[in-house]
Amino acid sequence: MSKVVKTCPQLEQKLDSVHIQAINGSIFSPTSELFIRVDFALDKKTIAEVAHRLIDLFK
């Protein structure tokens, strides 16, 4: 089970599909040991852009 940043349903679905978890303000992917800090002050669009860049890495 993965926990996802609450932004929009589409983003949650995409994050869940690549098993990326958002933990304590960080986006973490256990499959690649990728750990990226995400500032909660970022607006939702910026967080979504970061997440989509991460998703691109898994393609």
The first five atom37 places (N, CA, C, CB, O) and aatype in JSON, in Angstrom:
{
  "aatype": [12, 15, 11, 19, 19, 11, 16, 4, 14, 5, 10, 6, 5, 11, 10, 3, 15, 19, 8, 9, 5, 0, 9, 2, 7, 15, 9, 13, 15, 14, 16, 15, 6, 10, 13, 9, 1, 19, 3, 13, 0, 10, 3, 11, 11, 16, 9, 0, 6, 19, 0, 8, 1, 10, 9, 3, 10, 13, 11],
  "atom_mask": [
    [1, 1, 1, 1, 1],
    [1, 1, 1, 1, 1],
    [1, 1, 1, 1, 1],
    [1, 1, 1, 1, 1],
    [1, 1, 1, 1, 1],
    [1, 1, 1, 1, 1],
    [1, 1, 1, 1, 1],
    [1, 1, 1, 1, 1],
    [1, 1, 1, 1, 1],
    [1, 1, 1, 1, 1],
    [1, 1, 1, 1, 1],
    [1, 1, 1, 1, 1],
    [1, 1, 1, 1, 1],
    [1, 1, 1, 1, 1],
    [1, 1, 1, 1, 1],
    [1, 1, 1, 1, 1],
    [1, 1, 1, 1, 1],
    [1, 1, 1, 1, 1],
    [1, 1, 1, 1, 1],
    [1, 1, 1, 1, 1],
    [1, 1, 1, 1, 1],
    [1, 1, 1, 1, 1],
    [1, 1, 1, 1, 1],
    [1, 1, 1, 1, 1],
    [1, 1, 1, 0, 1],
    [1, 1, 1, 1, 1],
    [1, 1, 1, 1, 1],
    [1, 1, 1, 1, 1],
    [1, 1, 1, 1, 1],
    [1, 1, 1, 1, 1],
    [1, 1, 1, 1, 1],
    [1, 1, 1, 1, 1],
    [1, 1, 1, 1, 1],
    [1, 1, 1, 1, 1],
    [1, 1, 1, 1, 1],
    [1, 1, 1, 1, 1],
    [1, 1, 1, 1, 1],
    [1, 1, 1, 1, 1],
    [1, 1, 1, 1, 1],
    [1, 1, 1, 1, 1],
    [1, 1, 1, 1, 1],
    [1, 1, 1, 1, 1],
    [1, 1, 1, 1, 1],
    [1, 1, 1, 1, 1],
    [1, 1, 1, 1, 1],
    [1, 1, 1, 1, 1],
    [1, 1, 1, 1, 1],
    [1, 1, 1, 1, 1],
    [1, 1, 1, 1, 1],
    [1, 1, 1, 1, 1],
    [1, 1, 1, 1, 1],
    [1, 1, 1, 1, 1],
    [1, 1, 1, 1, 1],
    [1, 1, 1, 1, 1],
    [1, 1, 1, 1, 1],
    [1, 1, 1, 1, 1],
    [1, 1, 1, 1, 1],
    [1, 1, 1, 1, 1],
    [1, 1, 1, 1, 1]
  ],
  "atom_positions": [
    [[0.84, -1.18, 0.0], [0.0, 0.0, 0.0], [0.89, 1.24, 0.0], [-0.96, 0.0, 1.22], [1.87, 1.31, 0.73]],
    [[0.53, 2.2, -0.82], [1.33, 3.4, -0.92], [0.55, 4.61, -0.44], [1.8, 3.61, -2.34], [-0.67, 4.7, -0.59]],
    [[1.28, 5.54, 0.16], [0.68, 6.8, 0.59], [1.12, 7.86, -0.4], [1.1, 7.17, 2.06], [2.29, 7.92, -0.79]],
    [[0.19, 8.69, -0.8], [0.47, 9.64, -1.86], [0.12, 11.05, -1.41], [-0.3, 9.27, -3.13], [-0.83, 11.25, -0.65]],
    [[0.89, 12.02, -1.88], [0.59, 13.41, -1.58], [-0.81, 13.74, -2.08], [1.64, 14.36, -2.23], [-1.18, 13.37, -3.19]],
    [[-1.58, 14.41, -1.26], [-2.94, 14.76, -1.65], [-2.92, 15.98, -2.56], [-3.83, 15.02, -0.4], [-2.83, 17.12, -2.08]],
    [[-2.98, 15.75, -3.84], [-3.01, 16.86, -4.78], [-4.23, 16.72, -5.68], [-1.71, 16.9, -5.63], [-5.19, 17.48, -5.55]],
    [[-4.2, 15.78, -6.58], [-5.35, 15.53, -7.44], [-5.44, 14.04, -7.71], [-5.24, 16.33, -8.77], [-4.43, 13.34, -7.67]],
    [[-6.65, 13.53, -7.98], [-6.82, 12.08, -8.18], [-5.94, 11.52, -9.29], [-8.27, 11.78, -8.5], [-5.41, 10.42, -9.17]],
    [[-5.77, 12.28, -10.38], [-4.96, 11.78, -11.49], [-3.51, 11.6, -11.05], [-5.03, 12.74, -12.68], [-2.87, 10.6, -11.39]],
    [[-2.99, 12.56, -10.29], [-1.61, 12.46, -9.81], [-1.47, 11.29, -8.86], [-1.17, 13.77, -9.13], [-0.5, 10.53, -8.93]],
    [[-2.42, 11.13, -7.96], [-2.37, 10.01, -7.02], [-2.33, 8.68, -7.78], [-3.58, 10.04, -6.07], [-1.58, 7.78, -7.42]],
    [[-3.16, 8.58, -8.82], [-3.21, 7.33, -9.58], [-1.88, 7.07, -10.26], [-4.34, 7.39, -10.62], [-1.39, 5.93, -10.24]],
    [[-1.27, 8.09, -10.85], [0.01, 7.9, -11.53], [1.1, 7.55, -10.52], [0.39, 9.17, -12.3], [1.91, 6.66, -10.77]],
    [[1.13, 8.24, -9.39], [2.13, 7.94, -8.38], [1.99, 6.5, -7.91], [2.02, 8.91, -7.18], [2.97, 5.78, -7.78]],
    [[0.75, 6.09, -7.66], [0.51, 4.74, -7.18], [0.95, 3.71, -8.21], [-0.97, 4.55, -6.83], [1.42, 2.63, -7.86]],
    [[0.78, 4.05, -9.49], [1.09, 3.09, -10.54], [2.59, 2.8, -10.65], [0.58, 3.6, -11.87], [2.97, 1.74, -11.14]],
    [[3.43, 3.72, -10.19], [4.87, 3.47, -10.23], [5.44, 3.28, -8.82], [5.6, 4.63, -10.92], [6.65, 3.29, -8.61]],
    [[4.51, 3.09, -7.85], [4.91, 2.77, -6.48], [5.8, 3.85, -5.86], [5.63, 1.44, -6.46], [6.76, 3.55, -5.16]],
    [[5.46, 5.1, -6.13], [6.18, 6.19, -5.48], [5.38, 6.6, -4.25], [6.39, 7.42, -6.45], [4.16, 6.78, -4.32]],
    [[6.06, 6.73, -3.14], [5.38, 7.11, -1.9], [5.82, 8.51, -1.49], [5.68, 6.09, -0.78], [6.98, 8.89, -1.68]],
    [[4.91, 9.25, -0.95], [5.24, 10.55, -0.39], [5.27, 10.39, 1.13], [4.21, 11.66, -0.84], [4.26, 10.09, 1.77]],
    [[6.45, 10.6, 1.69], [6.63, 10.37, 3.12], [7.22, 11.62, 3.76], [7.53, 9.13, 3.37], [8.34, 12.03, 3.42]],
    [[6.48, 12.21, 4.69], [6.99, 13.36, 5.44], [7.58, 14.44, 4.53], [8.03, 12.9, 6.42], [8.66, 14.96, 4.81]],
    [[6.87, 14.78, 3.46], [7.32, 15.86, 2.6], [8.36, 15.44, 1.58], [0.0, 0.0, 0.0], [8.95, 16.3, 0.92]],
    [[8.6, 14.16, 1.45], [9.56, 13.68, 0.47], [8.87, 12.7, -0.46], [10.79, 13.02, 1.16], [7.95, 11.99, -0.06]],
    [[9.32, 12.66, -1.7], [8.82, 11.63, -2.61], [9.88, 10.54, -2.65], [8.52, 12.22, -4.06], [11.05, 10.8, -2.95]],
    [[9.47, 9.34, -2.36], [10.4, 8.23, -2.21], [9.94, 7.04, -3.04], [10.54, 7.83, -0.73], [8.78, 6.65, -2.97]],
    [[10.84, 6.48, -3.81], [10.52, 5.27, -4.56], [11.37, 4.12, -4.04], [10.75, 5.49, -6.09], [12.58, 4.1, -4.25]],
    [[10.75, 3.16, -3.36], [11.52, 2.04, -2.81], [12.15, 1.16, -3.88], [10.63, 1.2, -1.94], [13.13, 0.47, -3.61]],
    [[11.6, 1.18, -5.09], [12.11, 0.29, -6.12], [13.48, 0.73, -6.63], [11.13, 0.21, -7.27], [14.3, -0.1, -7.01]],
    [[13.72, 2.04, -6.64], [14.99, 2.53, -7.18], [15.85, 3.2, -6.1], [14.74, 3.51, -8.32], [16.93, 3.72, -6.39]],
    [[15.35, 3.18, -4.85], [16.04, 3.86, -3.76], [16.2, 5.34, -4.06], [17.4, 3.21, -3.5], [17.15, 5.98, -3.61]],
    [[15.25, 5.87, -4.82], [15.28, 7.29, -5.16], [14.58, 8.07, -4.05], [14.6, 7.56, -6.54], [13.48, 7.72, -3.63]],
    [[15.23, 9.11, -3.59], [14.67, 9.88, -2.47], [14.82, 11.36, -2.8], [15.39, 9.53, -1.12], [15.94, 11.86, -2.9]],
    [[13.7, 12.04, -2.96], [13.75, 13.45, -3.34], [12.92, 14.27, -2.36], [13.22, 13.65, -4.79], [11.77, 13.96, -2.08]],
    [[13.54, 15.32, -1.84], [12.85, 16.18, -0.9], [11.82, 17.05, -1.63], [13.86, 17.06, -0.15], [12.1, 17.57, -2.71]],
    [[10.66, 17.2, -1.05], [9.63, 18.06, -1.61], [9.19, 19.03, -0.53], [8.43, 17.23, -2.16], [8.72, 18.63, 0.53]],
    [[9.34, 20.3, -0.83], [8.96, 21.34, 0.13], [7.44, 21.5, 0.1], [9.67, 22.69, -0.19], [6.85, 21.71, -0.96]],
    [[6.81, 21.41, 1.27], [5.37, 21.57, 1.33], [4.91, 22.97, 0.91], [4.87, 21.26, 2.72], [3.73, 23.18, 0.64]],
    [[5.85, 23.92, 0.87], [5.5, 25.27, 0.45], [5.29, 25.36, -1.06], [6.59, 26.25, 0.87], [4.7, 26.32, -1.55]],
    [[5.75, 24.35, -1.79], [5.54, 24.34, -3.23], [4.05, 24.25, -3.53], [6.3, 23.16, -3.88], [3.29, 23.59, -2.81]],
    [[3.64, 24.92, -4.58], [2.23, 24.82, -4.94], [1.97, 23.45, -5.58], [1.83, 25.96, -5.91], [2.9, 22.72, -5.91]],
    [[0.7, 23.12, -5.74], [0.34, 21.78, -6.23], [0.86, 21.54, -7.63], [-1.18, 21.61, -6.21], [1.25, 20.42, -7.96]],
    [[0.87, 22.57, -8.47], [1.36, 22.41, -9.84], [2.83, 22.0, -9.83], [1.16, 23.71, -10.65], [3.23, 21.11, -10.58]],
    [[3.63, 22.65, -8.99], [5.06, 22.33, -8.91], [5.27, 20.9, -8.41], [5.79, 23.34, -7.99], [6.1, 20.17, -8.94]],
    [[4.52, 20.51, -7.4], [4.63, 19.15, -6.88], [4.26, 18.15, -7.98], [3.72, 18.95, -5.64], [4.91, 17.11, -8.12]],
    [[3.21, 18.46, -8.75], [2.8, 17.58, -9.84], [3.9, 17.47, -10.89], [1.5, 18.1, -10.48], [4.15, 16.38, -11.41]],
    [[4.55, 18.58, -11.21], [5.63, 18.56, -12.2], [6.79, 17.69, -11.72], [6.13, 19.99, -12.48], [7.35, 16.91, -12.49]],
    [[7.14, 17.81, -10.45], [8.21, 16.97, -9.88], [7.82, 15.5, -9.99], [8.48, 17.35, -8.4], [8.63, 14.67, -10.39]],
    [[6.59, 15.2, -9.64], [6.13, 13.81, -9.69], [6.15, 13.26, -11.11], [4.72, 13.71, -9.11], [6.54, 12.11, -11.33]],
    [[5.73, 14.08, -12.06], [5.72, 13.6, -13.45], [7.14, 13.38, -13.97], [4.98, 14.59, -14.35], [7.37, 12.47, -14.76]],
    [[8.09, 14.19, -13.53], [9.49, 13.96, -13.92], [9.98, 12.64, -13.35], [10.4, 15.13, -13.44], [10.71, 11.9, -14.01]],
    [[9.58, 12.34, -12.1], [9.96, 11.06, -11.51], [9.35, 9.91, -12.3], [9.5, 11.0, -10.04], [10.01, 8.91, -12.56]],
    [[8.07, 10.06, -12.67], [7.4, 9.02, -13.43], [8.14, 8.76, -14.74], [5.93, 9.41, -13.71], [8.27, 7.61, -15.17]],
    [[8.61, 9.84, -15.37], [9.34, 9.69, -16.63], [10.6, 8.83, -16.45], [9.73, 11.06, -17.19], [10.99, 8.11, -17.37]],
    [[11.22, 8.9, -15.29], [12.42, 8.11, -15.03], [12.14, 6.61, -15.01], [13.05, 8.53, -13.7], [13.03, 5.8, -15.24]],
    [[10.9, 6.25, -14.73], [10.54, 4.84, -14.61], [10.05, 4.24, -15.92], [9.49, 4.66, -13.55], [9.77, 3.04, -15.99]],
    [[9.93, 5.06, -16.96], [9.41, 4.55, -18.24], [10.45, 3.71, -18.94], [8.97, 5.71, -19.15], [10.2, 3.19, -20.03]]
  ]
}
